[in-house]
Amino acid sequence: KKELLKPSDRRSHCVWKGDSRYYNLAIGDHILKDAAWYYDQPSDAAKDLKNYVAFDQSLGIYVEGQDYK
């Protein structure tokens, strides 16, 4: 549910993957800060990451009913 993802100001850089951008996850009044990230322009070496979003498993996030913690 992409409507739960709100842009974050956080950015980071991976030498191999490139620059990442983050999302806050907003569920009702509860906000999980920087809970997800993506590479909108991944490096050539990581081009398969394009159009994917990764979630911080340490936060106990469930994706499609699956617990990835």
DRENGU-737409 format. One record per atom (N, C-alpha, C): residue number from 1; residue in three letters; atom name; x, y, z. Coordinates in Angstrom, 1 decimal. Example, Ala and Ser with C-alpha at 12.3 -4.5 7.8 and 13.67 -1.06 7.14 Angstrom:
% DRENGU-737409
num|residu|atome|X|Y|Z
1|ALA|N|13.2|-5.7|7.8;
1|ALA|CA|12.3|-4.5|7.8;
1|ALA|C|13.2|-3.3|7.8;
2|SER|N|12.8|-2.2|7.1;
2|SER|CA|13.7|-1.1|7.1;
2|SER|C|12.9|0.0|7.9;
This chain:
% DRENGU-737409
num|residu|atome|X|Y|Z
1|LYS|N|0.8|-1.2|0.0;
1|LYS|CA|0.0|0.0|0.0;
1|LYS|C|0.9|1.2|0.0;
2|LYS|N|1.2|1.7|-1.2;
2|LYS|CA|2.1|2.8|-1.3;
2|LYS|C|1.6|4.1|-0.6;
3|GLU|N|0.3|4.2|-0.4;
3|GLU|CA|-0.2|5.4|0.3;
3|GLU|C|0.3|5.5|1.8;
4|LEU|N|0.8|4.4|2.3;
4|LEU|CA|1.4|4.4|3.7;
4|LEU|C|2.8|4.9|3.7;
5|LEU|N|3.4|5.0|2.6;
5|LEU|CA|4.8|5.5|2.5;
5|LEU|C|4.9|7.0|2.3;
6|LYS|N|5.6|7.7|3.2;
6|LYS|CA|5.7|9.1|3.1;
6|LYS|C|7.2|9.5|2.9;
7|PRO|N|7.5|10.3|2.0;
7|PRO|CA|8.9|10.7|1.8;
7|PRO|C|9.6|11.1|3.1;
8|SER|N|10.9|10.7|3.2;
8|SER|CA|11.7|11.1|4.3;
8|SER|C|12.8|12.0|3.8;
9|ASP|N|13.4|12.9|4.6;
9|ASP|CA|14.5|13.7|4.2;
9|ASP|C|15.8|12.9|4.2;
10|ARG|N|15.9|11.7|4.8;
10|ARG|CA|17.1|11.0|4.9;
10|ARG|C|17.6|10.5|3.6;
11|ARG|N|18.9|10.5|3.4;
11|ARG|CA|19.6|10.0|2.2;
11|ARG|C|20.8|9.3|2.7;
12|SER|N|21.2|8.3|1.9;
12|SER|CA|22.5|7.6|2.2;
12|SER|C|23.1|7.2|0.9;
13|HIS|N|24.4|6.8|1.0;
13|HIS|CA|25.1|6.4|-0.3;
13|HIS|C|25.8|5.0|0.0;
14|CYS|N|25.7|4.2|-1.0;
14|CYS|CA|26.4|2.9|-1.0;
14|CYS|C|27.3|2.9|-2.2;
15|VAL|N|28.6|2.6|-2.0;
15|VAL|CA|29.6|2.7|-3.1;
15|VAL|C|29.2|1.7|-4.2;
16|TRP|N|28.6|0.6|-3.9;
16|TRP|CA|28.2|-0.4|-4.9;
16|TRP|C|26.8|-0.1|-5.5;
17|LYS|N|25.8|0.2|-4.6;
17|LYS|CA|24.4|0.4|-5.1;
17|LYS|C|24.1|1.8|-5.6;
18|GLY|N|24.7|2.8|-5.0;
18|GLY|CA|24.4|4.2|-5.4;
18|GLY|C|23.7|4.9|-4.2;
19|ASP|N|23.0|6.0|-4.6;
19|ASP|CA|22.3|6.8|-3.6;
19|ASP|C|20.9|6.3|-3.3;
20|SER|N|20.6|6.2|-2.0;
20|SER|CA|19.3|5.7|-1.6;
20|SER|C|18.5|6.9|-1.0;
21|ARG|N|17.2|6.7|-1.1;
21|ARG|CA|16.2|7.7|-0.5;
21|ARG|C|15.3|6.8|0.4;
22|TYR|N|14.7|7.5|1.4;
22|TYR|CA|14.0|6.8|2.4;
22|TYR|C|12.5|7.2|2.4;
23|TYR|N|11.7|6.3|3.0;
23|TYR|CA|10.3|6.6|3.3;
23|TYR|C|10.1|6.4|4.8;
24|ASN|N|9.2|7.2|5.4;
24|ASN|CA|8.6|6.9|6.7;
24|ASN|C|7.3|6.1|6.4;
25|LEU|N|7.0|5.2|7.3;
25|LEU|CA|5.8|4.4|7.1;
25|LEU|C|4.8|4.9|8.1;
26|ALA|N|3.6|5.4|7.6;
26|ALA|CA|2.6|6.0|8.4;
26|ALA|C|1.4|5.1|8.4;
27|ILE|N|1.1|4.6|9.6;
27|ILE|CA|-0.1|3.7|9.8;
27|ILE|C|-0.9|4.4|10.9;
28|GLY|N|-2.0|5.1|10.4;
28|GLY|CA|-2.8|5.9|11.4;
28|GLY|C|-2.0|7.0|11.9;
29|ASP|N|-1.9|7.1|13.3;
29|ASP|CA|-1.1|8.1|13.9;
29|ASP|C|0.3|7.6|14.2;
30|HIS|N|0.6|6.4|13.9;
30|HIS|CA|1.9|5.8|14.2;
30|HIS|C|2.8|6.0|13.0;
31|ILE|N|4.0|6.5|13.2;
31|ILE|CA|5.0|6.8|12.2;
31|ILE|C|6.3|6.0|12.5;
32|LEU|N|6.7|5.1|11.5;
32|LEU|CA|8.0|4.4|11.6;
32|LEU|C|9.0|5.2|10.8;
33|LYS|N|9.8|6.0|11.4;
33|LYS|CA|10.8|6.8|10.7;
33|LYS|C|11.8|6.0|9.9;
34|ASP|N|12.0|6.4|8.7;
34|ASP|CA|13.0|5.8|7.8;
34|ASP|C|12.9|4.3|7.7;
35|ALA|N|11.6|3.8|7.7;
35|ALA|CA|11.4|2.4|7.7;
35|ALA|C|11.6|1.6|6.4;
36|ALA|N|11.7|2.4|5.3;
36|ALA|CA|11.9|1.8|4.0;
36|ALA|C|12.9|2.7|3.2;
37|TRP|N|13.5|2.0|2.2;
37|TRP|CA|14.4|2.8|1.3;
37|TRP|C|14.4|2.2|-0.1;
38|TYR|N|14.9|3.0|-1.0;
38|TYR|CA|14.9|2.6|-2.4;
38|TYR|C|16.0|3.3|-3.1;
39|TYR|N|16.4|2.8|-4.3;
39|TYR|CA|17.4|3.4|-5.1;
39|TYR|C|16.7|3.8|-6.4;
40|ASP|N|16.4|5.1|-6.6;
40|ASP|CA|15.7|5.5|-7.8;
40|ASP|C|16.6|5.5|-9.0;
41|GLN|N|17.9|5.6|-8.8;
41|GLN|CA|18.9|5.5|-9.9;
41|GLN|C|20.1|4.6|-9.5;
42|PRO|N|19.8|3.3|-9.3;
42|PRO|CA|20.9|2.5|-8.8;
42|PRO|C|22.1|2.4|-9.9;
43|SER|N|23.2|2.1|-9.4;
43|SER|CA|24.4|1.9|-10.2;
43|SER|C|24.1|0.8|-11.2;
44|ASP|N|24.9|0.7|-12.3;
44|ASP|CA|24.8|-0.4|-13.2;
44|ASP|C|24.9|-1.7|-12.6;
45|ALA|N|25.8|-1.8|-11.6;
45|ALA|CA|26.0|-3.1|-10.9;
45|ALA|C|24.8|-3.6|-10.1;
46|ALA|N|23.9|-2.6|-9.7;
46|ALA|CA|22.8|-2.9|-8.9;
46|ALA|C|21.5|-2.6|-9.6;
47|LYS|N|21.5|-2.5|-10.9;
47|LYS|CA|20.3|-2.1|-11.7;
47|LYS|C|19.1|-2.9|-11.4;
48|ASP|N|19.2|-4.1|-11.0;
48|ASP|CA|18.0|-5.0|-10.6;
48|ASP|C|17.3|-4.5|-9.4;
49|LEU|N|17.8|-3.5|-8.7;
49|LEU|CA|17.1|-3.0|-7.5;
49|LEU|C|16.1|-1.9|-7.9;
50|LYS|N|16.2|-1.4|-9.1;
50|LYS|CA|15.3|-0.4|-9.6;
50|LYS|C|13.8|-0.9|-9.4;
51|ASN|N|13.0|0.0|-8.9;
51|ASN|CA|11.6|-0.2|-8.7;
51|ASN|C|11.2|-1.1|-7.5;
52|TYR|N|12.2|-1.4|-6.7;
52|TYR|CA|12.0|-2.1|-5.4;
52|TYR|C|12.1|-1.2|-4.2;
53|VAL|N|11.4|-1.6|-3.2;
53|VAL|CA|11.5|-0.9|-1.9;
53|VAL|C|11.9|-1.9|-0.8;
54|ALA|N|12.9|-1.6|0.0;
54|ALA|CA|13.4|-2.5|1.1;
54|ALA|C|12.8|-2.0|2.4;
55|PHE|N|12.5|-2.9|3.3;
55|PHE|CA|12.0|-2.5|4.6;
55|PHE|C|12.9|-2.9|5.7;
56|ASP|N|13.0|-2.1|6.8;
56|ASP|CA|13.8|-2.4|7.9;
56|ASP|C|13.2|-3.5|8.7;
57|GLN|N|13.8|-4.7|8.6;
57|GLN|CA|13.2|-5.9|9.3;
57|GLN|C|13.2|-5.8|10.8;
58|SER|N|14.2|-5.0|11.3;
58|SER|CA|14.3|-4.9|12.8;
58|SER|C|13.1|-4.2|13.4;
59|LEU|N|12.2|-3.5|12.6;
59|LEU|CA|11.0|-2.9|13.0;
59|LEU|C|9.8|-3.8|13.1;
60|GLY|N|10.0|-5.0|12.7;
60|GLY|CA|8.9|-6.0|12.7;
60|GLY|C|7.8|-5.7|11.6;
61|ILE|N|8.2|-5.3|10.5;
61|ILE|CA|7.3|-4.9|9.4;
61|ILE|C|6.9|-6.2|8.7;
62|TYR|N|5.6|-6.3|8.4;
62|TYR|CA|5.0|-7.4|7.7;
62|TYR|C|4.7|-6.9|6.2;
63|VAL|N|5.1|-7.7|5.3;
63|VAL|CA|4.8|-7.4|3.9;
63|VAL|C|4.0|-8.5|3.3;
64|GLU|N|2.8|-8.2|2.8;
64|GLU|CA|1.9|-9.2|2.2;
64|GLU|C|1.6|-10.3|3.2;
65|GLY|N|1.4|-10.0|4.5;
65|GLY|CA|1.1|-11.0|5.5;
65|GLY|C|2.3|-11.9|5.9;
66|GLN|N|3.5|-11.6|5.4;
66|GLN|CA|4.7|-12.4|5.8;
66|GLN|C|5.5|-11.6|6.8;
67|ASP|N|5.9|-12.2|7.8;
67|ASP|CA|6.8|-11.6|8.9;
67|ASP|C|8.2|-11.9|8.4;
68|TYR|N|9.0|-10.8|8.1;
68|TYR|CA|10.3|-10.9|7.7;
68|TYR|C|11.3|-10.6|8.8;
69|LYS|N|10.9|-10.5|10.0;
69|LYS|CA|11.7|-10.2|11.1;
69|LYS|C|12.7|-11.3|11.5;
